[in-house]
């Protein structure tokens, strides 16, 4: 497998993106290594903030993983396509933030003063989501990939194993190790609800795999 993986850095961008579209995790890693610096550099210019740029870069590569099959060479190079994904994700984030602010302002205006604000509940949900994302990023890459796919998508363990070209037992093992590390992560230590959310999702996907 090690010798097999060494060929990926030698492939063209077009070959890599084609393999990524077919679910090849090694090709995705090679493409990430090749363009992570360029995507982060553009993300930093667009956001003006290091943390926001890291989040935008992560969203970009998740979008690339999911949408690689939509790439068409006649529309431009892989580099051009990926940088356009950065810009589009940046626009989507700005729209989402603006929508969230409008929703928050509306909720605060309409919420009875004697009752907890719905805007506070929504802000807390966003805060927990961001802390989970922060904790996931601190995991080893192989554990991060399986847990990110499990938490932010509707994929079962079997689906994740197929997507990453891994044995099902390997996916479950990496997920168990990742969850164990998350339990002691400072960002989640005082957030039992967020930790239970991750654990419940993992257990639910295990049951779905067993019932198949």
Number of C-alpha atoms within 10 A of each C-alpha: 5 6 7 8 12 11 12 19 16 10 13 12 18 15 14 23 26 19 18 25 21 16 20 18 18 20 24 23 17 22 23 14 11 14 16 16 12 14 25 22 15 17 25 18 11 16 15 11 11 14 11 17 22 17 16 24 25 18 17 25 21 15 15 23 19 13 14 23 15 11 18 14 10 6 9 10 13 21 16 11 17 20 18 14 20 26 18 13 18 21 13 12 15 13 12 12 12 12 12 16 14 12 15 19 13 13 16 16 12 12 14 11 9 6 7 11 17 17 20 13 12 15 15 12 13 13 12 18 13 14 18 22 18 15 19 22 16 14 18 13 12 12 22 20 21 23 26 17 17 20 18 11 10 12 16 19 29 21 16 23 18 15 19 20 15 13 13 16 12 13 22 20 12 18 23 16 13 21 20 12 16 21 18 13 19 11 17 18 12 12 14 10 11 18 19 12 13 18 18 13 17 21 13 13 18 15 13 14 14 10 7 6
